[in-house]
Amino acid sequence: MICAADTIGVFQIESRAQMTMLPRLKPRTYYDLVIEVAIVRPGPIQGGMVHPYLRRRQRIDQVTYPSPAVKKALERTLGVPIFQEQVMQVAMLAAGFTAGEADGLRRSMAAWKRKGGLGKYYDRIITGMTSRGYDKEFAEQIFRQIQGFGEYGFPESHAASFALLVYASSWLKRHEPAAFLAALLNSQPMGFYSPSTLVQDAQRHGVRVLPVDITTSNWEAVCLDTNTVRLGLNQLKGMARKSALRIEQARAHHPFSSLADLALRAGLDRRDLDILAAGDALRPLAGHRRHAAWEAAASVPGAGLLAAAPITEHNTPVLAEPTEAQALTADYRSLRLTLGRHPLALIRSQLAARKFLTAAQLRRQPDRRLVRACGIVTVRQRPQTASGMVFVTLEDETGQINLIIRPHIVERQRRELVDSRLLGAYGVWQCESGVYNLVVARLVDLSPLLGDLPTQSRDFH
């Protein structure tokens, strides 16, 4: 699962960068996860350590060491310094640093952006290493790594602690997917992905997700069995926890017989009932959203326009059930997700007519094929280490699509990149070592095809 980057929602290895690294590094042991956690950081990236490590791990390049002394520090990472401790060890073993000097270097790495202070170590490291027979290129590489750690580098012990959580999270996602989803939903906001994406991913992994239901839902999402989750009242936009707890307490005595009974015994006001109706949570008591909203107007004791005329089968209007598209729009507005069909499934014929492929179809395309992709924007990222490139994740009814957008496209099509909810992309498909990306040549804003559907993306800068 981890090697295939099937890690949406998994602690530390759910980011775009980590998911790109996983199929290349292919972790097979716990210590591989320790390296995985640490290597996708500015320190190793800016120090130019990532590709040398991968090439050695894949046996493309030979594992070599500049000296037996340095081998002691770097053998566990194939001769490439990845951890903060290794840089300190190399400084002592290859540049002649004392333990005290190495500790001073560590403190400078942690504080150099605030106080500066790394520059004073440059001559000491370069001179110390070259005087002991090491190539200046290797010495310069070590110093670049030190500067990278000043941005953000992991001690090995830190990475080891995180790797344990990575493994535990992965085990839960794989073997207890319903419990994993419920826990993530109850921990929002967090992570890279919205509740909608988390639910879509869980459903693709066989998890059955049940809607918010006033007769059974608690405040939080509940795992009913290994493959079933019941959404909680906390998923309803605007729902107050104290109101939800009163619902739980009243229901514990005996089931609700009507909306009026619910409102009276749980102490709900018109706003609470409107929120429940909008989220389709009142369906067991009042039917679909429109009927529920109508009844909510007359179900608050002593309030409402219809309070003087209690609802009966004779004075209740016949309201048409919302269409699939209307229900989907209402789901996203009130729940920020839908348990119905994915929005793009409703417009797939229009997208297919424009020759946009699904995520599943793209996975079957050969490397360097010209393709078109389209999806709802779920994540935008512009990492400092990416030289101005922007990475966008799209979602359709079959999965995710990763876009790589180079700086000149970013500048030329900033409006489409920033404002689009539904984004179309033309470009070159890349598939290598289990990593799939679309290198964008042109973007197009297709948001009008979504109509009034509200969507959410998580932007990271």
Backbone torsions as a table, in degrees:
resi	resn	phi	psi	omega
1	MET	NA	-46.8	-179.0
2	ILE	-66.7	-42.6	-178.9
3	CYS	-63.0	-27.6	178.6
4	ALA	-88.0	4.5	-178.8
5	ALA	58.4	33.5	175.8
6	ASP	-88.0	68.1	-166.2
7	THR	-130.4	26.1	175.7
8	ILE	-58.8	126.2	178.9
9	GLY	88.3	-6.7	-177.3
10	VAL	-83.8	130.5	-179.3
11	PHE	-49.4	129.0	172.4
12	GLN	74.0	-28.7	-174.6
13	ILE	-116.6	28.9	177.6
14	GLU	-101.4	-7.7	-177.8
15	SER	-71.7	161.7	178.9
16	ARG	-57.7	-44.7	-178.0
17	ALA	-64.1	-43.2	179.3
18	GLN	-66.3	-40.1	-178.7
19	MET	-69.1	-23.6	174.5
20	THR	-77.2	-33.1	-178.3
21	MET	-77.3	-34.7	-171.5
22	LEU	-55.9	-47.8	-179.9
23	PRO	-67.2	-19.3	179.0
24	ARG	-85.1	-43.4	-178.9
25	LEU	-78.6	-31.8	178.7
26	LYS	50.1	70.2	-179.6
27	PRO	-61.5	130.8	178.8
28	ARG	-120.8	-14.6	-178.8
29	THR	-132.9	168.3	177.3
30	TYR	-58.6	-43.5	-177.7
31	TYR	-66.5	-28.1	173.5
32	ASP	-61.0	-37.4	177.3
33	LEU	-67.2	-35.8	176.6
34	VAL	-58.4	-46.2	179.1
35	ILE	-66.2	-42.8	-179.9
36	GLU	-57.5	-44.8	-180.0
37	VAL	-61.4	-39.8	-172.3
38	ALA	-84.8	-26.2	-169.1
39	ILE	-79.9	-26.1	179.0
40	VAL	-90.7	67.7	-179.1
41	ARG	-141.5	156.5	179.7
42	PRO	-55.7	-34.3	-178.9
43	GLY	-56.7	-65.2	178.3
44	PRO	-61.0	-35.0	-178.3
45	ILE	-67.3	-51.0	-178.9
46	GLN	-68.8	-27.3	178.0
47	GLY	-81.4	0.1	177.3
48	GLY	69.1	34.4	-175.4
49	MET	-99.8	-16.2	-171.2
50	VAL	-67.9	-54.1	-176.9
51	HIS	-66.6	-41.0	174.6
52	PRO	-57.7	-40.3	179.2
53	TYR	-64.6	-46.3	-178.6
54	LEU	-62.9	-41.0	-179.6
55	ARG	-64.8	-36.9	177.1
56	ARG	-71.7	-40.2	179.8
57	ARG	-64.9	-36.9	179.2
58	GLN	-83.5	3.5	177.7
59	ARG	63.4	26.0	172.9
60	ILE	-78.8	-42.8	176.4
61	ASP	-109.0	151.2	178.9
62	GLN	-76.9	143.9	175.8
63	VAL	-81.2	118.7	180.0
64	THR	-130.8	160.7	178.7
65	TYR	-132.6	141.2	-179.4
66	PRO	-69.4	-17.3	177.8
67	SER	-168.3	158.9	175.0
68	PRO	-59.6	-32.0	-179.6
69	ALA	-65.4	-46.0	-179.7
70	VAL	-68.4	-29.4	178.9
71	LYS	-57.9	-35.6	179.4
72	LYS	-59.2	-36.5	-177.6
73	ALA	-83.5	-29.9	-168.2
74	LEU	-114.1	-0.4	-174.3
75	GLU	-61.7	-38.2	-176.2
76	ARG	-70.2	-13.0	177.0
77	THR	-122.6	32.8	172.7
78	LEU	58.4	34.7	174.8
79	GLY	84.0	5.9	-177.9
80	VAL	-116.6	122.9	180.0
81	PRO	-71.8	123.4	-177.7
82	ILE	-119.9	-32.6	-175.2
83	PHE	-103.5	153.9	180.0
84	GLN	-58.2	-40.5	-179.8
85	GLU	-61.6	-33.9	-178.6
86	GLN	-66.9	-37.2	177.8
87	VAL	-62.7	-41.8	178.0
88	MET	-65.0	-40.8	178.4
89	GLN	-62.7	-42.6	179.4
90	VAL	-64.0	-40.0	178.2
91	ALA	-59.5	-38.2	179.9
92	MET	-76.6	-44.8	-173.9
93	LEU	-77.3	-35.0	-172.8
94	ALA	-107.3	-25.7	-177.4
95	ALA	-110.9	-0.3	175.6
96	GLY	77.7	19.6	177.4
97	PHE	-66.1	144.2	169.5
98	THR	-79.7	168.3	177.9
99	ALA	-59.7	-39.1	179.4
100	GLY	-66.0	-41.4	178.2
101	GLU	-65.4	-39.0	179.5
102	ALA	-64.8	-37.5	177.7
103	ASP	-68.3	-36.9	175.1
104	GLY	-63.1	-37.8	176.2
105	LEU	-62.4	-41.9	178.9
106	ARG	-59.8	-45.5	-179.2
107	ARG	-65.5	-35.7	178.5
108	SER	-68.3	-36.8	177.2
109	MET	-61.3	-37.1	-177.2
110	ALA	-75.1	-24.8	-170.7
111	ALA	-121.6	4.5	-168.5
112	TRP	-65.6	-29.9	-179.6
113	LYS	-69.1	-29.4	178.9
114	ARG	-84.5	-38.8	-171.3
115	LYS	-120.4	-5.0	-172.9
116	GLY	69.8	-158.0	172.4
117	GLY	107.0	-10.0	178.2
118	LEU	-78.0	-28.0	-177.0
119	GLY	-57.3	-34.0	-178.0
120	LYS	-66.3	-16.8	-180.0
121	TYR	-91.1	-11.2	-175.0
122	TYR	-59.9	-56.7	-178.6
123	ASP	-61.2	-37.7	-178.4
124	ARG	-62.9	-41.0	-179.0
125	ILE	-73.9	-48.6	-176.7
126	ILE	-63.3	-48.4	-179.5
127	THR	-64.7	-43.3	-179.1
128	GLY	-60.9	-39.4	-176.6
129	MET	-79.8	-44.1	-178.9
130	THR	-66.8	-33.1	178.7
131	SER	-69.1	-18.2	178.5
132	ARG	-101.8	14.2	171.2
133	GLY	94.8	6.3	179.6
134	TYR	-87.0	147.7	177.5
135	ASP	-63.0	144.3	178.2
136	LYS	-63.6	-32.9	179.2
137	GLU	-60.4	-42.3	178.2
138	PHE	-65.4	-40.4	179.4
139	ALA	-64.0	-42.4	178.3
140	GLU	-64.1	-37.3	179.3
141	GLN	-64.0	-41.6	178.2
142	ILE	-62.9	-41.2	-179.5
143	PHE	-67.8	-37.1	176.1
144	ARG	-61.8	-37.4	177.3
145	GLN	-63.9	-40.1	178.2
146	ILE	-61.9	-43.8	178.2
147	GLN	-63.1	-38.3	177.5
148	GLY	-63.1	-40.5	177.9
149	PHE	-64.7	-26.8	174.4
150	GLY	-63.2	-29.7	174.6
151	GLU	-73.1	-54.6	178.8
152	TYR	-176.1	104.6	179.3
153	GLY	-128.4	152.0	-177.0
154	PHE	-102.2	130.1	162.2
155	PRO	-66.3	152.8	-178.8
156	GLU	-62.1	-38.7	-179.3
157	SER	-64.3	-36.4	178.0
158	HIS	-65.1	-47.7	179.9
159	ALA	-62.3	-37.4	179.9
160	ALA	-65.1	-39.8	177.7
161	SER	-65.1	-43.9	178.4
162	PHE	-64.2	-38.8	-178.1
163	ALA	-62.3	-34.7	177.3
164	LEU	-63.5	-41.0	177.1
165	LEU	-68.9	-34.3	175.4
166	VAL	-59.7	-47.2	-177.6
167	TYR	-65.7	-44.0	179.7
168	ALA	-62.2	-42.9	178.8
169	SER	-63.6	-42.3	-180.0
170	SER	-64.7	-41.2	179.6
171	TRP	-61.2	-43.1	179.4
172	LEU	-64.5	-44.3	179.8
173	LYS	-60.6	-38.0	-176.8
174	ARG	-76.8	-45.6	-170.0
175	HIS	-103.6	-20.5	177.2
176	GLU	-133.5	63.8	-171.8
177	PRO	-63.7	-32.8	179.9
178	ALA	-69.1	-44.9	178.2
179	ALA	-62.6	-38.2	179.4
180	PHE	-62.5	-46.1	179.7
181	LEU	-64.3	-46.6	-178.5
182	ALA	-58.9	-41.8	-179.6
183	ALA	-64.3	-41.7	179.5
184	LEU	-65.3	-43.2	180.0
185	LEU	-62.7	-36.9	-178.5
186	ASN	-79.2	-7.0	179.8
187	SER	-104.8	3.0	-178.6
188	GLN	-67.9	149.6	0.2
189	PRO	-83.7	137.0	176.6
190	MET	-166.6	164.9	172.2
191	GLY	70.6	-169.9	-175.3
192	PHE	-89.8	-18.2	-166.4
193	TYR	-121.1	145.8	179.6
194	SER	-75.3	163.2	174.5
195	PRO	-54.9	-35.2	179.0
196	SER	-59.9	-48.1	-179.9
197	THR	-65.0	-40.3	179.4
198	LEU	-62.1	-42.3	179.3
199	VAL	-68.2	-43.7	178.5
200	GLN	-58.0	-43.8	180.0
201	ASP	-64.5	-43.9	179.8
202	ALA	-62.4	-41.3	179.1
203	GLN	-62.9	-38.0	177.4
204	ARG	-67.3	-18.8	177.8
205	HIS	-99.3	15.9	172.7
206	GLY	89.7	7.5	177.9
207	VAL	-80.9	132.6	176.2
208	ARG	-91.7	120.9	-178.3
209	VAL	-110.8	120.8	-177.9
210	LEU	-97.7	148.7	-174.2
211	PRO	-73.1	168.2	172.4
212	VAL	-64.2	131.1	-174.5
213	ASP	-138.7	120.1	-175.7
214	ILE	-61.1	-22.1	-177.8
215	THR	-86.6	-13.0	-177.8
216	THR	-137.2	-26.1	-173.5
217	SER	-69.8	137.6	170.3
218	ASN	-93.9	-175.3	176.8
219	TRP	-60.1	-45.8	-179.0
220	GLU	-99.1	159.3	172.3
221	ALA	-62.6	146.2	-175.7
222	VAL	-126.1	135.8	173.7
223	CYS	-85.0	115.0	-177.4
224	LEU	-86.2	-35.6	173.3
225	ASP	-159.3	-171.4	-174.1
226	THR	-56.8	-27.1	-173.8
227	ASN	-126.8	17.1	-176.8
228	THR	-135.1	132.6	176.8
229	VAL	-126.0	135.3	171.7
230	ARG	-102.9	122.8	178.9
231	LEU	-63.7	147.2	-179.0
232	GLY	-96.1	166.6	176.5
233	LEU	-64.1	-19.5	177.8
234	ASN	-66.9	-13.9	178.8
235	GLN	-78.1	-16.8	-178.7
236	LEU	-77.4	124.1	-179.0
237	LYS	-63.5	122.2	177.6
238	GLY	91.4	-4.8	-178.0
239	MET	-71.1	132.3	179.7
240	ALA	-86.4	136.0	-179.5
241	ARG	-60.7	-39.8	-178.0
242	LYS	-63.7	-34.8	176.7
243	SER	-67.7	-41.7	179.3
244	ALA	-63.6	-39.1	179.7
245	LEU	-67.2	-35.1	176.0
246	ARG	-66.3	-35.4	175.7
247	ILE	-62.3	-46.7	178.8
248	GLU	-58.8	-45.9	-177.4
249	GLN	-65.4	-43.6	-180.0
250	ALA	-66.1	-40.8	-178.6
251	ARG	-66.2	-29.8	-179.1
252	ALA	-63.5	-29.0	179.2
253	HIS	-73.5	-50.7	172.8
254	HIS	-167.2	155.8	-174.5
255	PRO	-61.0	156.3	177.1
256	PHE	-76.8	138.6	-179.2
257	SER	-97.0	-20.5	-178.2
258	SER	-164.6	174.4	176.4
259	LEU	-65.2	-39.6	179.3
260	ALA	-62.7	-40.6	177.8
261	ASP	-63.7	-43.1	176.9
262	LEU	-58.8	-51.0	-177.2
263	ALA	-61.6	-40.6	-176.8
264	LEU	-69.7	-50.7	-172.8
265	ARG	-77.5	-27.3	179.2
266	ALA	-96.2	-1.3	177.8
267	GLY	63.3	42.7	-177.1
268	LEU	-92.1	143.8	175.1
269	ASP	-99.6	-179.4	-176.8
270	ARG	-60.0	-38.5	-179.3
271	ARG	-62.3	-45.1	179.1
272	ASP	-58.1	-46.0	-178.3
273	LEU	-66.4	-37.1	177.9
274	ASP	-63.3	-40.4	178.6
275	ILE	-64.1	-44.0	179.1
276	LEU	-64.1	-40.3	179.1
277	ALA	-65.9	-44.1	-179.0
278	ALA	-60.9	-33.8	179.3
279	GLY	-86.3	6.9	179.3
280	ASP	62.4	24.4	-177.9
281	ALA	-81.1	-13.0	-177.0
282	LEU	-95.7	6.2	-174.5
283	ARG	-52.1	-43.6	-179.0
284	PRO	-62.8	-26.0	-178.1
285	LEU	-99.6	-29.4	-170.7
286	ALA	-136.8	8.0	179.8
287	GLY	82.5	-159.0	-173.5
288	HIS	-69.6	175.3	-172.6
289	ARG	-49.6	-45.4	-174.0
290	ARG	-68.4	-42.9	175.4
291	HIS	-63.1	-42.7	-178.2
292	ALA	-62.7	-41.3	179.4
293	ALA	-64.6	-38.3	178.5
294	TRP	-63.9	-47.3	-179.3
295	GLU	-66.4	-34.2	-179.2
296	ALA	-59.6	-30.9	-178.3
297	ALA	-65.6	-22.1	-176.1
298	ALA	-119.7	9.1	-172.7
299	SER	-101.2	-4.9	177.5
300	VAL	-87.3	123.0	-176.9
301	PRO	-55.0	126.4	175.9
302	GLY	72.0	12.0	-177.5
303	ALA	-138.9	170.0	176.2
304	GLY	93.4	148.6	-177.8
305	LEU	-64.3	-27.2	-174.5
306	LEU	-103.0	11.0	-174.5
307	ALA	-60.7	-31.1	-178.6
308	ALA	-74.7	-13.2	-179.2
309	ALA	-127.6	87.5	-177.7
310	PRO	-53.4	142.3	-176.0
311	ILE	-70.1	131.8	173.8
312	THR	-134.6	174.0	179.3
313	GLU	-66.8	-14.9	-177.8
314	HIS	-88.9	-27.2	-178.0
315	ASN	-111.6	10.0	176.3
316	THR	-87.9	122.8	-179.9
317	PRO	-69.9	155.2	175.7
318	VAL	-88.0	110.5	-177.7
319	LEU	-107.5	130.4	-179.6
320	ALA	-66.4	140.1	177.4
321	GLU	-68.2	142.1	179.7
322	PRO	-57.2	146.0	173.8
323	THR	-66.4	169.5	179.9
324	GLU	-59.1	-43.2	-179.5
325	ALA	-66.1	-40.3	178.7
326	GLN	-65.9	-41.2	178.9
327	ALA	-64.4	-39.8	179.8
328	LEU	-64.1	-43.8	178.3
329	THR	-62.0	-42.7	179.0
330	ALA	-64.9	-37.6	177.4
331	ASP	-58.4	-48.9	-177.5
332	TYR	-66.3	-34.0	-179.8
333	ARG	-70.2	-37.8	-174.2
334	SER	-98.5	-29.9	-175.2
335	LEU	-113.6	-15.4	-174.8
336	ARG	66.2	17.0	175.9
337	LEU	-162.9	169.9	174.8
338	THR	-135.8	147.8	173.6
339	LEU	-100.5	0.7	174.3
340	GLY	-83.9	-161.6	179.0
341	ARG	-65.6	150.9	176.7
342	HIS	-63.1	144.0	-179.3
343	PRO	-51.5	-37.0	-176.9
344	LEU	-73.0	-19.8	175.5
345	ALA	-65.2	-29.4	-178.7
346	LEU	-75.1	-24.2	-178.6
347	ILE	-117.5	17.3	-176.3
348	ARG	-60.1	-36.1	-179.0
349	SER	-63.7	-37.8	177.8
350	GLN	-67.5	-40.4	179.6
351	LEU	-69.2	-39.1	179.2
352	ALA	-64.6	-35.6	178.4
353	ALA	-63.6	-27.0	176.9
354	ARG	-92.6	7.0	175.5
355	LYS	69.3	29.6	173.0
356	PHE	-84.6	129.7	-179.4
357	LEU	-91.1	153.7	174.9
358	THR	-79.7	167.5	176.7
359	ALA	-59.1	-40.7	179.8
360	ALA	-65.0	-40.7	178.3
361	GLN	-66.7	-37.7	179.6
362	LEU	-62.2	-36.5	-179.4
363	ARG	-60.3	-20.3	-179.4
364	ARG	-95.7	0.8	-178.8
365	GLN	-83.5	146.6	178.4
366	PRO	-74.9	162.4	178.9
367	ASP	-61.5	140.0	174.9
368	ARG	72.1	17.3	175.0
369	ARG	-78.4	138.8	172.9
370	LEU	-73.8	126.2	-175.0
371	VAL	-138.4	168.9	173.1
372	ARG	-127.9	135.2	179.9
373	ALA	-133.4	156.2	-179.5
374	CYS	-151.4	142.2	177.4
375	GLY	-171.4	168.7	173.7
376	ILE	-73.7	132.0	-179.8
377	VAL	-71.6	121.6	178.9
378	THR	-110.1	-31.0	-179.7
379	VAL	-145.3	137.0	168.8
380	ARG	-123.1	133.9	179.4
381	GLN	-136.9	143.5	173.7
382	ARG	-135.7	79.1	-176.9
383	PRO	-64.7	147.2	178.9
384	GLN	-64.1	-27.3	-177.8
385	THR	-86.6	5.4	-173.2
386	ALA	-100.6	11.0	175.2
387	SER	55.4	41.3	175.3
388	GLY	87.7	-4.5	178.9
389	MET	-76.6	151.3	176.5
390	VAL	-116.5	139.1	179.2
391	PHE	-114.6	127.3	-177.5
392	VAL	-123.6	139.2	174.5
393	THR	-110.7	127.0	176.3
394	LEU	-107.1	153.6	178.1
395	GLU	-130.0	133.4	170.2
396	ASP	-126.7	-168.2	-174.8
397	GLU	-71.1	-9.5	-178.0
398	THR	-113.2	-7.7	-179.8
399	GLY	152.7	-154.9	-175.9
400	GLN	-112.7	153.5	178.9
401	ILE	-129.8	127.5	-179.2
402	ASN	-100.1	127.4	178.3
403	LEU	-107.5	140.6	170.0
404	ILE	-113.0	119.6	-176.2
405	ILE	-118.1	114.1	-175.6
406	ARG	-75.5	158.8	-172.1
407	PRO	-53.6	-39.4	-176.8
408	HIS	-69.0	-30.8	175.3
409	ILE	-72.8	-38.8	177.8
410	VAL	-57.1	-47.3	-178.6
411	GLU	-69.1	-38.9	-175.6
412	ARG	-75.3	-31.3	-175.5
413	GLN	-125.9	44.2	-178.0
414	ARG	-60.9	-39.2	-178.2
415	ARG	-62.5	-48.0	179.1
416	GLU	-61.0	-40.5	-177.9
417	LEU	-65.9	-42.6	-173.1
418	VAL	-85.5	-38.7	-169.4
419	ASP	-94.7	-19.1	-172.5
420	SER	-72.0	134.0	169.1
421	ARG	-91.2	-39.8	174.0
422	LEU	-113.1	115.5	-171.1
423	LEU	-116.5	128.9	172.9
424	GLY	-100.3	144.4	-177.5
425	ALA	-136.4	133.7	174.5
426	TYR	-111.0	138.1	178.7
427	GLY	173.7	-160.0	-175.8
428	VAL	-105.9	128.0	-179.9
429	TRP	-80.6	133.4	176.1
430	GLN	-117.8	129.0	172.9
431	CYS	-142.1	113.2	-177.6
432	GLU	-150.2	130.2	177.5
433	SER	55.6	35.5	178.4
434	GLY	78.7	9.8	178.7
435	VAL	-108.5	129.8	-175.3
436	TYR	-121.8	127.5	178.5
437	ASN	-144.7	153.3	171.5
438	LEU	-113.0	116.2	177.3
439	VAL	-84.8	113.8	-166.4
440	VAL	-79.6	135.4	171.4
441	ALA	-107.0	-28.6	-179.6
442	ARG	-154.6	143.7	177.0
443	LEU	-114.7	150.9	175.8
444	VAL	-141.3	134.8	179.2
445	ASP	-84.5	113.3	-179.6
446	LEU	-109.1	17.5	-176.0
447	SER	-54.3	-35.6	179.4
448	PRO	-55.3	-25.4	179.2
449	LEU	-67.1	-20.9	179.6
450	LEU	-84.2	-10.9	-177.6
451	GLY	64.4	-129.9	-177.3
452	ASP	-91.3	8.2	-176.0
453	LEU	-62.4	120.5	175.5
454	PRO	-82.7	136.7	178.2
455	THR	-129.5	166.1	-178.2
456	GLN	-130.7	139.6	171.3
457	SER	-128.1	155.2	177.5
458	ARG	-111.5	117.6	-176.2
459	ASP	-103.3	130.5	179.8
460	PHE	-124.6	130.8	-174.9
461	HIS	-113.1	NA	NA
